[in-house]
Amino acid sequence: MYGSAVKLLYLETRSLKVPNKPKCIDFSDDCRRNVDLFQANTRGWILAKVEKWIQEFGHKNRVLWVNGNPGMGKSVIAAMVVDTYIKRGVLCAWHFCTHNNPSQNTILAILLSLSGMLEVNIPGYT
């Protein structure tokens, strides 16, 4: 299990702010907004594939990278994955790139954010 402190914070407040890591971007608002946009009986096939992938191959040393054309629902899918798997203690790092915030779309922003989350969520990772 990963990120017990982050998991507890999320369960209590729905906050994705990683404590004591200012370089980790807080995606709480993005995630909440996109989870709320999820419509039941849609995108179930992709979420089922993610679940099967995790069950078959385990959750260690796995990266799920969601990409595609604008407006295809990537952010909603990613938010549902974050919401589902952080609650299970399986998810340890995430990043959202958005067209309206280019500062979080740089390689440096992505790496700093992900590495900070890994450091907080995986014992012994530095």
DSSP file (Angstrom, degrees, kcal/mol; ACC not computed):
  #  RESIDUE AA STRUCTURE BP1 BP2  ACC     N-H-->O    O-->H-N    N-H-->O    O-->H-N    TCO  KAPPA ALPHA  PHI   PSI    X-CA   Y-CA   Z-CA
    1    1 A M              0   0    0      0, 0.0     2,-0.3     0, 0.0    89,-0.2   0.000 360.0 360.0 360.0 141.4    0.0    0.0    0.0
    2    2 A Y        +     0   0    0     87,-3.3   120,-0.2     1,-0.2    89,-0.1  -0.767 360.0   7.5-112.2 157.0    1.2    3.5   -0.8
    3    3 A G     >  +     0   0    0    118,-1.8     4,-3.1    -2,-0.3     5,-0.2   0.801  55.6 171.3  53.2  49.7    0.7    6.9    0.5
    4    4 A S  H  > S+     0   0    0      1,-0.2     4,-2.5     2,-0.2     5,-0.2   0.885  80.0  48.9 -61.5 -37.7   -1.3    6.2    3.7
    5    5 A A  H  > S+     0   0    0      2,-0.2     4,-2.1     1,-0.2    -1,-0.2   0.922 114.8  44.2 -66.6 -42.9   -1.0    9.9    4.9
    6    6 A V  H  > S+     0   0    0      2,-0.2     4,-2.4     1,-0.2    -2,-0.2   0.889 112.8  53.1 -68.2 -39.1   -2.1   11.2    1.5
    7    7 A K  H  X S+     0   0    0     -4,-3.1     4,-2.8     2,-0.2     5,-0.2   0.938 110.1  47.1 -60.9 -47.9   -4.9    8.6    1.3
    8    8 A L  H  X S+     0   0    0     -4,-2.5     4,-2.2     1,-0.2     5,-0.2   0.915 111.9  50.4 -61.7 -43.2   -6.2    9.6    4.8
    9    9 A L  H  X S+     0   0    0     -4,-2.1     4,-2.6     1,-0.2     6,-0.8   0.912 112.4  47.8 -60.2 -42.8   -6.1   13.3    3.8
   10   10 A Y  H  X S+     0   0    0     -4,-2.4     4,-2.5     4,-0.2    -2,-0.2   0.919 111.3  49.5 -65.6 -44.1   -8.0   12.5    0.6
   11   11 A L  H  < S+     0   0    0     -4,-2.8    -1,-0.2     1,-0.2    -2,-0.2   0.864 117.9  40.7 -64.3 -35.0  -10.6   10.5    2.4
   12   12 A E  H  < S+     0   0    0     -4,-2.2    -2,-0.2    -5,-0.2    -1,-0.2   0.862 138.7   6.7 -80.7 -36.9  -11.2   13.2    5.0
   13   13 A T  H  < S-     0   0    0     -4,-2.6    -3,-0.2    -5,-0.2    -2,-0.2   0.478  86.7-121.1-127.8  -5.8  -11.1   16.3    2.8
   14   14 A R     <  +     0   0    0     -4,-2.5     2,-0.4    -5,-0.4    -4,-0.2   0.772  65.0 147.6  59.2  28.0  -10.9   15.2   -0.9
   15   15 A S        -     0   0    0     -6,-0.8    -1,-0.3     1,-0.1    -2,-0.2  -0.779  38.7-171.2 -94.8 136.9   -7.6   17.1   -1.0
   16   16 A L        +     0   0    0     -2,-0.4     2,-0.4    -3,-0.1    11,-0.3   0.173  43.0 131.3-106.9  14.2   -4.8   16.0   -3.2
   17   17 A K        -     0   0    0      9,-0.2     9,-0.1     1,-0.1     8,-0.1  -0.556  56.3-136.2 -70.0 122.7   -2.3   18.4   -1.7
   18   18 A V    >   -     0   0    0     -2,-0.4     3,-1.3     3,-0.2     6,-0.2  -0.717  26.8-116.4 -83.3 120.9    0.9   16.6   -0.9
   19   19 A P  T 3  S+     0   0    0      0, 0.0    -1,-0.1     0, 0.0   -13,-0.0  -0.266  87.2   0.4 -62.4 139.1    2.1   17.8    2.6
   20   20 A N  T 3  S+     0   0    0      1,-0.1    -2,-0.0     2,-0.0     0, 0.0   0.700 102.7 106.0  61.2  24.3    5.4   19.6    2.8
   21   21 A K    X   +     0   0    0     -3,-1.3     3,-1.7     3,-0.1    -3,-0.2  -0.725  40.3 176.4-132.2  83.8    6.1   19.3   -0.9
   22   22 A P  T 3  S+     0   0    0      0, 0.0     4,-0.1     0, 0.0    -1,-0.1   0.741  79.4  60.3 -63.8 -22.3    5.6   22.8   -2.5
   23   23 A K  T 3  S+     0   0    0     89,-0.1     2,-0.6     2,-0.1    90,-0.1   0.637  83.6  93.7 -79.6 -13.3    6.7   21.6   -5.9
   24   24 A C  S <  S-     0   0    0     -3,-1.7    -6,-0.2    -6,-0.2     2,-0.2  -0.712  82.0-128.7 -80.7 119.9    3.9   19.0   -6.0
   25   25 A I        -     0   0    0     -2,-0.6     2,-0.8    84,-0.2    -7,-0.1  -0.468  14.7-124.9 -72.0 136.5    1.0   20.7   -7.8
   26   26 A D        +     0   0    0     -2,-0.2     3,-0.3     1,-0.1     4,-0.2  -0.742  31.6 174.7 -85.1 109.1   -2.3   20.5   -5.9
   27   27 A F     >  +     0   0    0     -2,-0.8     4,-2.9   -11,-0.3     5,-0.3   0.134  41.9 116.0 -99.5  18.8   -4.8   18.9   -8.3
   28   28 A S  H  > S+     0   0    0      1,-0.2     4,-2.8     2,-0.2     5,-0.2   0.927  78.3  43.3 -55.4 -51.2   -7.6   18.8   -5.8
   29   29 A D  H  > S+     0   0    0     -3,-0.3     4,-2.6     1,-0.2     5,-0.2   0.921 115.3  49.1 -63.6 -43.8   -9.9   21.2   -7.7
   30   30 A D  H  > S+     0   0    0     -4,-0.2     4,-2.2     2,-0.2    -1,-0.2   0.924 114.4  45.6 -60.7 -44.4   -9.2   19.6  -11.1
   31   31 A C  H  X S+     0   0    0     -4,-2.9     4,-2.8     2,-0.2     5,-0.2   0.943 114.0  47.1 -67.1 -47.9   -9.8   16.1   -9.7
   32   32 A R  H  X S+     0   0    0     -4,-2.8     4,-2.4    -5,-0.3    -2,-0.2   0.934 113.2  49.4 -58.8 -46.9  -13.0   17.0   -7.9
   33   33 A R  H  X S+     0   0    0     -4,-2.6     4,-1.0    -5,-0.2    -1,-0.2   0.913 114.8  44.0 -59.7 -43.6  -14.4   18.9  -10.9
   34   34 A N  H  X S+     0   0    0     -4,-2.2     4,-0.7    -5,-0.2    -1,-0.2   0.855 110.9  52.7 -75.0 -34.3  -13.7   16.0  -13.2
   35   35 A V  H >< S+     0   0    0     -4,-2.8     3,-0.9     1,-0.2    -1,-0.2   0.911 109.3  51.5 -62.9 -40.6  -15.0   13.3  -10.9
   36   36 A D  H 3< S+     0   0    0     -4,-2.4    -1,-0.2    -5,-0.2    -2,-0.2   0.775 105.5  56.2 -67.0 -25.3  -18.2   15.3  -10.7
   37   37 A L  H 3< S+     0   0    0     -4,-1.0    -1,-0.2    -5,-0.2    -2,-0.2   0.656  81.3 112.8 -79.0 -15.6  -18.3   15.4  -14.5
   38   38 A F    <<  -     0   0    0     -3,-0.9     2,-0.5    -4,-0.7     5,-0.0  -0.353  57.3-152.0 -61.0 132.2  -18.2   11.6  -14.7
   39   39 A Q    >   -     0   0    0     -2,-0.1     3,-1.2     1,-0.0    -1,-0.1  -0.930  20.7-112.6-110.0 128.0  -21.5   10.2  -16.0
   40   40 A A  T 3  S+     0   0    0     -2,-0.5     3,-0.1     1,-0.2    -1,-0.0  -0.181 100.6  26.5 -54.5 147.7  -22.5    6.7  -14.9
   41   41 A N  T 3  S+     0   0    0      1,-0.2     2,-0.4     2,-0.0    -1,-0.2   0.681 102.2 103.3  69.1  20.2  -22.6    4.1  -17.7
   42   42 A T  S <  S+     0   0    0     -3,-1.2    -1,-0.2     1,-0.1    -3,-0.0  -0.963  82.4   6.5-127.2 150.8  -19.9    6.0  -19.7
   43   43 A R  S  > S+     0   0    0     -2,-0.4     4,-1.9     1,-0.1     3,-0.4   0.582  83.3 132.5  60.0  10.7  -16.2    5.2  -20.1
   44   44 A G  H  >  +     0   0    0      1,-0.2     4,-2.5     2,-0.2     5,-0.2   0.837  63.0  60.4 -61.2 -33.5  -16.8    2.0  -18.2
   45   45 A W  H  > S+     0   0    0      2,-0.2     4,-1.7     1,-0.2    -1,-0.2   0.897 107.0  44.2 -63.7 -40.2  -14.9    0.0  -20.7
   46   46 A I  H  > S+     0   0    0     -3,-0.4     4,-2.2     2,-0.2    -1,-0.2   0.901 113.6  50.0 -73.6 -38.5  -11.7    1.9  -20.2
   47   47 A L  H  X S+     0   0    0     -4,-1.9     4,-2.2     1,-0.2    -2,-0.2   0.870 110.1  51.8 -65.6 -35.1  -12.0    1.9  -16.4
   48   48 A A  H  X S+     0   0    0     -4,-2.5     4,-2.5     2,-0.2    -1,-0.2   0.879 108.4  51.3 -66.1 -37.9  -12.6   -1.9  -16.6
   49   49 A K  H  X S+     0   0    0     -4,-1.7     4,-2.6     2,-0.2    -2,-0.2   0.898 109.3  50.1 -65.5 -40.0   -9.4   -2.2  -18.6
   50   50 A V  H  X S+     0   0    0     -4,-2.2     4,-2.4     2,-0.2    -2,-0.2   0.933 111.7  48.5 -62.6 -45.1   -7.5   -0.3  -16.0
   51   51 A E  H  X S+     0   0    0     -4,-2.2     4,-2.7     1,-0.2    -2,-0.2   0.922 112.6  47.7 -61.2 -44.7   -8.9   -2.5  -13.3
   52   52 A K  H  X S+     0   0    0     -4,-2.5     4,-3.0     1,-0.2     5,-0.3   0.915 110.5  52.5 -62.6 -43.3   -8.0   -5.7  -15.2
   53   53 A W  H  X S+     0   0    0     -4,-2.6     4,-2.1     1,-0.2    -1,-0.2   0.900 112.3  45.1 -59.1 -43.9   -4.5   -4.3  -15.9
   54   54 A I  H  X S+     0   0    0     -4,-2.4     4,-1.6     2,-0.2    -2,-0.2   0.916 115.3  47.3 -68.1 -42.8   -3.9   -3.7  -12.2
   55   55 A Q  H  < S+     0   0    0     -4,-2.7    -2,-0.2    -5,-0.2    -1,-0.2   0.908 116.9  42.5 -65.5 -42.2   -5.3   -7.1  -11.2
   56   56 A E  H  < S+     0   0    0     -4,-3.0    -2,-0.2    -5,-0.2    -1,-0.2   0.892 129.0  24.7 -72.0 -40.8   -3.3   -9.0  -13.8
   57   57 A F  H  < S-     0   0    0     -4,-2.1    -2,-0.2    -5,-0.3    -1,-0.2   0.414 104.3-122.5-110.0   0.3    0.0   -7.3  -13.4
   58   58 A G     <  -     0   0    0     -4,-1.6    -1,-0.2    -5,-0.2    -2,-0.1  -0.067  25.7 -92.2  77.0 173.2   -0.1   -5.9   -9.9
   59   59 A H  S >  S+     0   0    0     -4,-0.1     3,-0.7     2,-0.0     2,-0.3   0.477  86.4 106.3-106.3  -3.5    0.3   -2.3   -9.0
   60   60 A K  T 3  S+     0   0    0      1,-0.2    30,-0.0    -3,-0.2     0, 0.0  -0.570  90.3   1.3 -80.8 140.8    4.0   -2.1   -8.3
   61   61 A N  T 3  S+     0   0    0     -2,-0.3     2,-0.4     1,-0.2    -1,-0.2   0.851  96.6 137.5  57.1  40.9    6.2   -0.4  -10.9
   62   62 A R    <   -     0   0    0     -3,-0.7     2,-0.4     2,-0.0    -1,-0.2  -0.922  35.6-166.1-119.1 144.1    3.3    0.6  -13.2
   63   63 A V        -     0   0    0     -2,-0.4     2,-0.6     2,-0.0    -4,-0.0  -0.997   3.8-162.9-127.9 127.8    2.7    3.8  -15.0
   64   64 A L        -     0   0    0     -2,-0.4     2,-0.6     2,-0.0    -2,-0.0  -0.954   9.8-173.4-109.0 116.9   -0.7    4.6  -16.6
   65   65 A W        -     0   0    0     -2,-0.6     2,-0.6     2,-0.0    -2,-0.0  -0.950   5.9-161.7-114.5 115.5   -0.3    7.5  -19.1
   66   66 A V        +     0   0    0     -2,-0.6     2,-0.3     8,-0.0    -2,-0.0  -0.866  22.6 157.0-101.0 120.8   -3.6    8.7  -20.6
   67   67 A N        +     0   0    0     -2,-0.6     2,-0.3     7,-0.0    -2,-0.0  -0.955   5.1 117.2-139.9 161.5   -3.3   10.7  -23.8
   68   68 A G        -     0   0    0     -2,-0.3     3,-0.1     5,-0.0     5,-0.1  -0.968  59.7 -40.6 166.0-176.2   -5.5   11.6  -26.7
   69   69 A N  S >  S-     0   0    0     -2,-0.3     3,-1.2     1,-0.1     5,-0.3  -0.271  72.9 -81.4 -70.7 158.4   -7.2   14.5  -28.6
   70   70 A P  T 3  S+     0   0    0      0, 0.0    -1,-0.1     0, 0.0     0, 0.0  -0.292 113.2  20.3 -59.0 142.8   -8.8   17.4  -26.8
   71   71 A G  T 3  S+     0   0    0     -3,-0.1    -2,-0.1     1,-0.1     0, 0.0   0.592  84.7 117.9  78.3  11.7  -12.3   16.8  -25.5
   72   72 A M  S <  S-     0   0    0     -3,-1.2    -1,-0.1    -4,-0.0    -3,-0.1   0.566  89.1-101.9 -89.0  -8.5  -12.1   13.0  -25.4
   73   73 A G  S  > S+     0   0    0     -4,-0.1     4,-2.5    -5,-0.1     5,-0.2   0.636  74.5 139.4 100.1  16.2  -12.5   12.7  -21.7
   74   74 A K  H  > S+     0   0    0     -5,-0.3     4,-3.0     1,-0.2     5,-0.2   0.911  73.6  49.7 -59.4 -44.0   -8.9   12.1  -20.6
   75   75 A S  H  > S+     0   0    0      2,-0.2     4,-2.5     1,-0.2    -1,-0.2   0.881 111.4  48.5 -66.2 -37.8   -9.2   14.3  -17.5
   76   76 A V  H  > S+     0   0    0      2,-0.2     4,-2.3     1,-0.2    -1,-0.2   0.926 113.6  47.0 -67.0 -44.2  -12.4   12.6  -16.4
   77   77 A I  H  X S+     0   0    0     -4,-2.5     4,-2.3     2,-0.2    -2,-0.2   0.942 114.3  47.2 -61.2 -47.7  -10.9    9.2  -16.8
   78   78 A A  H  X S+     0   0    0     -4,-3.0     4,-2.7     1,-0.2    -2,-0.2   0.902 111.5  50.9 -62.3 -41.3   -7.7   10.2  -15.0
   79   79 A A  H  X S+     0   0    0     -4,-2.5     4,-2.9     1,-0.2    -1,-0.2   0.892 109.9  49.9 -64.4 -38.9   -9.7   11.8  -12.2
   80   80 A M  H  X S+     0   0    0     -4,-2.3     4,-2.6     2,-0.2     5,-0.2   0.887 111.0  49.7 -66.2 -38.2  -11.8    8.6  -11.8
   81   81 A V  H  X S+     0   0    0     -4,-2.3     4,-2.7     2,-0.2     5,-0.3   0.939 113.3  46.2 -64.4 -46.5   -8.6    6.5  -11.7
   82   82 A V  H  X S+     0   0    0     -4,-2.7     4,-2.3     1,-0.2     5,-0.3   0.953 114.8  47.2 -59.7 -50.2   -7.1    8.8   -9.1
   83   83 A D  H  X S+     0   0    0     -4,-2.9     4,-0.9     1,-0.2    -2,-0.2   0.906 117.4  42.5 -59.2 -44.6  -10.3    8.8   -7.0
   84   84 A T  H  X S+     0   0    0     -4,-2.6     4,-0.7    -5,-0.2    -2,-0.2   0.938 120.3  37.8 -68.5 -49.0  -10.7    5.0   -7.2
   85   85 A Y  H  <>S+     0   0    0     -4,-2.7     5,-2.4    -5,-0.2     6,-1.5   0.708 108.5  58.8 -88.2 -20.2   -7.1    3.9   -6.6
   86   86 A I  H ><5S+     0   0    0     -4,-2.3     3,-0.8    -5,-0.3    -1,-0.2   0.875 104.7  54.9 -70.1 -34.6   -6.0    6.5   -4.0
   87   87 A K  H 3<5S+     0   0    0     -4,-0.9    -2,-0.2    -5,-0.3    -1,-0.2   0.807 108.9  47.8 -65.4 -28.7   -8.8    5.2   -1.8
   88   88 A R  T 3<5S-     0   0    0     -4,-0.7    -1,-0.2   -87,-0.0    -2,-0.2   0.544 113.5-118.8 -87.0  -7.8   -7.4    1.7   -2.2
   89   89 A G  T < 5S+     0   0    0     -3,-0.8   -87,-3.3    -4,-0.4    -3,-0.2   0.736  86.6 110.2  76.2  21.8   -3.9    2.8   -1.4
   90   90 A V      < +     0   0    0     -5,-2.4     2,-0.3   -89,-0.2    -4,-0.2   0.748  55.9  77.6 -97.7 -30.5   -2.7    1.7   -4.8
   91   91 A L        +     0   0    0     -6,-1.5     3,-0.1    -9,-0.2   -89,-0.1  -0.645  44.5 166.2 -86.8 134.4   -2.0    5.1   -6.3
   92   92 A C        +     0   0    0      1,-0.4     2,-0.3    -2,-0.3    29,-0.2   0.572  62.7  18.4-123.5 -13.2    1.2    6.9   -5.3
   93   93 A A        +     0   0    0     28,-0.1    -1,-0.4    25,-0.1     2,-0.3  -0.986  56.9 169.9-157.2 149.1    1.6    9.7   -7.9
   94   94 A W        -     0   0    0     -2,-0.3     2,-0.3    19,-0.1    23,-0.1  -0.980   8.3-170.1-154.4 158.4   -0.4   11.6  -10.5
   95   95 A H        -     0   0    0     -2,-0.3     2,-0.5     2,-0.0    15,-0.0  -0.957   8.4-155.3-154.9 136.7   -0.2   14.6  -12.7
   96   96 A F        -     0   0    0     -2,-0.3     2,-0.4     8,-0.0   -66,-0.0  -0.964   6.1-159.6-113.8 126.9   -2.7   16.5  -14.8
   97   97 A C        -     0   0    0     -2,-0.5     2,-0.4     8,-0.1     8,-0.1  -0.887  16.1-173.7 -99.7 136.6   -1.7   18.5  -17.9
   98   98 A T    >   -     0   0    0      3,-0.5     3,-1.2    -2,-0.4     6,-0.2  -0.972  33.1-132.4-133.6 148.8   -4.2   21.1  -19.0
   99   99 A H  T 3  S+     0   0    0     -2,-0.4    -1,-0.1     1,-0.2     6,-0.0   0.776 106.5  55.0 -66.6 -26.5   -4.4   23.5  -21.9
  100  100 A N  T 3  S+     0   0    0      1,-0.2    -1,-0.2     2,-0.1    -3,-0.0   0.397 108.0  47.9 -93.2   4.7   -5.2   26.4  -19.7
  101  101 A N    X   +     0   0    0     -3,-1.2     3,-1.6     1,-0.1    -3,-0.5  -0.582  59.3 170.9-140.3  76.8   -2.2   26.1  -17.4
  102  102 A P  G >  S+     0   0    0      0, 0.0     3,-1.4     0, 0.0     4,-0.2   0.722  71.0  72.2 -62.6 -21.1    0.9   25.7  -19.5
  103  103 A S  G 3  S+     0   0    0      1,-0.3     3,-0.5     2,-0.2     6,-0.2   0.785  98.8  47.5 -66.8 -24.6    3.2   26.1  -16.4
  104  104 A Q  G <  S+     0   0    0     -3,-1.6    -1,-0.3     1,-0.2   -79,-0.1   0.404 100.3  69.4 -94.4   4.6    2.2   22.6  -15.2
  105  105 A N  S <  S+     0   0    0     -3,-1.4    -1,-0.2    -4,-0.2    -2,-0.2   0.390  74.7 107.1 -99.1   2.2    2.7   21.1  -18.6
  106  106 A T  S  > S-     0   0    0     -3,-0.5     4,-2.4    -4,-0.2     5,-0.2  -0.465  78.6-121.1 -81.3 154.0    6.5   21.4  -18.6
  107  107 A I  H  > S+     0   0    0      1,-0.2     4,-2.8     2,-0.2     5,-0.2   0.906 114.7  53.0 -57.2 -42.3    8.8   18.4  -18.2
  108  108 A L  H  > S+     0   0    0      1,-0.2     4,-2.7     2,-0.2     5,-0.3   0.930 109.3  47.3 -62.0 -46.3   10.3   20.1  -15.1
  109  109 A A  H  > S+     0   0    0      2,-0.2     4,-2.2     1,-0.2   -84,-0.2   0.912 114.1  48.3 -61.6 -42.5    6.9   20.6  -13.5
  110  110 A I  H  X S+     0   0    0     -4,-2.4     4,-2.7     2,-0.2     5,-0.2   0.945 114.7  44.2 -63.5 -49.2    5.8   17.1  -14.2
  111  111 A L  H  X S+     0   0    0     -4,-2.8     4,-2.7     2,-0.2     5,-0.2   0.902 114.5  48.4 -65.7 -42.0    9.1   15.5  -12.9
  112  112 A L  H  X S+     0   0    0     -4,-2.7     4,-2.0    -5,-0.2    -1,-0.2   0.917 114.8  46.0 -63.9 -42.3    9.2   17.7   -9.7
  113  113 A S  H  X S+     0   0    0     -4,-2.2     4,-1.9    -5,-0.3    -2,-0.2   0.949 116.3  43.4 -66.0 -49.2    5.6   17.0   -8.9
  114  114 A L  H  X S+     0   0    0     -4,-2.7     4,-2.5    -5,-0.2    -2,-0.2   0.910 113.9  50.3 -64.9 -42.6    5.8   13.2   -9.5
  115  115 A S  H  X S+     0   0    0     -4,-2.7     4,-2.3    -5,-0.2    -1,-0.2   0.886 109.5  51.6 -66.3 -36.5    9.1   12.8   -7.7
  116  116 A G  H  X S+     0   0    0     -4,-2.0     4,-1.8    -5,-0.2    -1,-0.2   0.901 111.1  47.9 -63.8 -40.3    7.8   14.7   -4.7
  117  117 A M  H  X S+     0   0    0     -4,-1.9     4,-2.5     2,-0.2    -2,-0.2   0.905 110.9  50.6 -66.6 -41.4    4.8   12.5   -4.5
  118  118 A L  H  X S+     0   0    0     -4,-2.5     4,-2.2     1,-0.2     7,-0.2   0.908 109.0  52.6 -62.2 -41.1    6.9    9.4   -4.8
  119  119 A E  H  < S+     0   0    0     -4,-2.3     6,-0.2     1,-0.2    -1,-0.2   0.890 114.9  40.7 -62.2 -40.0    9.1   10.6   -2.0
  120  120 A V  H  < S+     0   0    0     -4,-1.8    -1,-0.2     1,-0.2    -2,-0.2   0.853 121.9  40.6 -75.0 -35.8    6.1   11.2    0.3
  121  121 A N  H  < S+     0   0    0     -4,-2.5  -118,-1.8   -29,-0.2  -117,-0.2   0.649 106.7  59.5 -95.2 -16.9    4.3    8.0   -0.6
  122  122 A I  S >< S-     0   0    0     -4,-2.2     3,-2.1    -5,-0.2    -1,-0.1  -0.937  82.1-128.0-118.6 113.8    7.0    5.3   -0.9
  123  123 A P  T 3  S+     0   0    0      0, 0.0     3,-0.1     0, 0.0    -3,-0.1  -0.325  94.7  17.1 -57.2 133.1    9.1    4.6    2.2
  124  124 A G  T 3  S+     0   0    0      1,-0.3     2,-0.6    -5,-0.2    -5,-0.1   0.350  90.2 129.7  87.5  -6.8   12.8    4.8    1.4
  125  125 A Y    <         0   0    0     -3,-2.1    -1,-0.3    -7,-0.2    -3,-0.1  -0.723 360.0 360.0 -83.4 121.9   12.3    6.7   -1.9
  126  126 A T              0   0    0     -2,-0.6    -1,-0.2    -3,-0.1    -7,-0.1   0.295 360.0 360.0-144.8 360.0   14.6    9.8   -2.0
